[in-house]
Amino acid sequence: MSRRNTCVSKEGAQAEACTVREVLDRVGGKWSVGIIIEASQGPVRFTELERKIEGISRRMLTLTLRNLERDGLLERTVYPTVPPKVEYRATEMAKELYGSLVMLTEWAERYRDAIAVARDNYDRGREALVPEHSMASS
């Protein structure tokens, strides 16, 4: 199976299931966590997500929403209005995942300062190992 953006390849009537790694890559993606957390709170519109998820581009939001919908984690509803109103809701599968994502996010918040200190200490230790003459040539 090729490593495309899909995790199901169809050969005849038989489909190959996603690997655990592919599933974790998708739900643990840079933007997926925030989208799933927001959509688990209730229906959310594209522009709301764009405002709430800092740093995401329109293109990346669109691609991530499509992938999450394709994977069965989001439901997309289009209302026949002008302009069309589109809402995204977390599916039951995503709602089950929500608790784990919140715990992971809380853990990251709790330890981000300690991790920054550890990184700084590590980097300073690595710099002490590099001879001065090699630093001057770079």
Backbone torsions as a table, in degrees:
resi	resn	phi	psi	omega
1	MET	NA	135.3	179.6
2	SER	-77.4	160.0	-178.7
3	ARG	-94.2	58.9	176.7
4	ARG	-84.5	-174.3	178.1
5	ASN	-71.9	-4.4	-179.2
6	THR	-97.3	155.8	173.1
7	CYS	-123.3	18.4	172.3
8	VAL	-133.6	122.8	174.4
9	SER	-113.5	131.4	-176.7
10	LYS	-99.7	124.4	173.1
11	GLU	-125.7	102.9	-174.3
12	GLY	67.2	-133.3	-179.3
13	ALA	-92.2	-4.9	-176.0
14	GLN	-97.3	134.9	178.7
15	ALA	-117.2	142.5	177.2
16	GLU	-91.7	127.2	-176.7
17	ALA	-71.0	156.8	176.1
18	CYS	-61.4	145.0	172.1
19	THR	-79.2	159.6	177.9
20	VAL	-58.7	-39.3	179.9
21	ARG	-60.8	-42.8	179.7
22	GLU	-64.5	-40.2	178.9
23	VAL	-65.1	-46.6	179.8
24	LEU	-64.4	-37.7	176.8
25	ASP	-60.6	-41.1	-178.0
26	ARG	-69.6	-52.8	-175.0
27	VAL	-74.5	-21.3	179.1
28	GLY	-97.6	9.5	-178.8
29	GLY	-62.3	159.4	-175.5
30	LYS	-50.5	-40.8	-174.9
31	TRP	-104.0	-21.4	-175.0
32	SER	-61.2	-42.2	-177.5
33	VAL	-57.3	-51.4	-179.4
34	GLY	-61.2	-40.5	-179.7
35	ILE	-65.8	-45.2	-179.8
36	ILE	-63.9	-41.0	178.8
37	ILE	-62.8	-45.7	179.8
38	GLU	-64.3	-45.1	-177.4
39	ALA	-70.1	-20.9	178.4
40	SER	-76.5	-14.9	178.8
41	GLN	-80.4	-14.6	-176.8
42	GLY	141.3	179.3	-177.8
43	PRO	-58.9	140.5	-178.9
44	VAL	-138.4	142.8	-179.8
45	ARG	-95.9	161.1	-178.1
46	PHE	-53.1	-49.7	-176.7
47	THR	-65.5	-32.2	175.8
48	GLU	-64.5	-45.2	178.6
49	LEU	-62.4	-41.4	179.9
50	GLU	-59.5	-38.7	179.0
51	ARG	-74.4	-38.8	-173.4
52	LYS	-80.4	-27.3	-176.4
53	ILE	-100.5	96.7	-174.1
54	GLU	-62.7	128.4	174.1
55	GLY	91.8	-7.1	-178.4
56	ILE	-81.3	136.7	177.0
57	SER	-85.3	162.2	177.8
58	ARG	-59.7	-42.6	-179.2
59	ARG	-62.9	-45.5	-178.5
60	MET	-68.2	-36.6	176.2
61	LEU	-62.3	-45.8	179.1
62	THR	-59.5	-48.1	-179.3
63	LEU	-63.4	-42.9	-178.7
64	THR	-67.2	-41.5	177.0
65	LEU	-60.7	-43.9	179.1
66	ARG	-61.1	-44.6	-179.4
67	ASN	-65.7	-41.2	178.6
68	LEU	-66.9	-36.4	176.2
69	GLU	-66.8	-44.5	179.7
70	ARG	-60.3	-36.7	-179.4
71	ASP	-80.8	-1.7	177.6
72	GLY	83.8	16.9	-179.4
73	LEU	-96.1	-20.6	177.5
74	LEU	-128.7	148.2	169.9
75	GLU	-112.2	133.9	-179.1
76	ARG	-109.1	127.5	178.1
77	THR	-120.7	126.4	177.5
78	VAL	-107.4	123.9	178.3
79	TYR	-96.2	138.0	-176.2
80	PRO	-77.3	71.1	177.5
81	THR	-122.1	169.9	176.0
82	VAL	-120.5	116.9	-8.3
83	PRO	-68.3	161.2	-178.6
84	PRO	-60.5	138.3	176.0
85	LYS	-99.0	127.6	-179.1
86	VAL	-123.1	130.3	177.3
87	GLU	-123.7	150.1	176.8
88	TYR	-119.6	136.2	177.8
89	ARG	-128.7	145.7	174.2
90	ALA	-73.1	139.1	175.1
91	THR	-80.1	173.8	177.8
92	GLU	-59.2	-38.1	178.8
93	MET	-61.1	-44.0	180.0
94	ALA	-69.2	-36.5	178.7
95	LYS	-64.4	-34.3	175.8
96	GLU	-66.8	-38.2	178.4
97	LEU	-69.6	-29.0	-175.1
98	TYR	-49.9	-48.1	-178.3
99	GLY	-58.3	-41.7	178.9
100	SER	-67.0	-38.5	179.3
101	LEU	-66.7	-38.9	178.0
102	VAL	-64.4	-43.4	178.6
103	MET	-62.4	-41.9	178.6
104	LEU	-63.8	-42.4	178.6
105	THR	-63.9	-43.1	178.4
106	GLU	-63.4	-40.0	177.7
107	TRP	-61.6	-44.9	179.8
108	ALA	-61.9	-41.2	177.4
109	GLU	-63.0	-43.2	-176.4
110	ARG	-66.2	-35.9	-172.6
111	TYR	-109.3	4.2	-176.2
112	ARG	-63.3	-38.1	178.3
113	ASP	-66.7	-42.3	179.0
114	ALA	-63.9	-38.4	178.6
115	ILE	-67.4	-39.8	177.7
116	ALA	-62.0	-41.8	178.3
117	VAL	-64.7	-44.5	179.4
118	ALA	-61.3	-41.7	177.9
119	ARG	-62.4	-44.7	179.9
120	ASP	-61.3	-46.0	178.8
121	ASN	-61.3	-42.9	179.3
122	TYR	-62.5	-48.0	-178.5
123	ASP	-62.7	-40.4	178.1
124	ARG	-65.3	-37.2	176.8
125	GLY	-65.9	-37.6	178.6
126	ARG	-68.7	-38.5	179.6
127	GLU	-64.4	-34.2	179.9
128	ALA	-66.9	-23.8	-179.3
129	LEU	-83.3	-18.1	-177.0
130	VAL	-85.0	123.5	178.3
131	PRO	-60.8	145.1	-176.9
132	GLU	-57.7	-42.0	-175.8
133	HIS	-62.9	-30.1	178.8
134	SER	-76.4	-26.4	176.9
135	MET	-70.2	-35.9	-176.8
136	ALA	-70.5	-28.8	-178.1
137	SER	-81.7	-12.7	-178.5
138	SER	-91.9	NA	NA
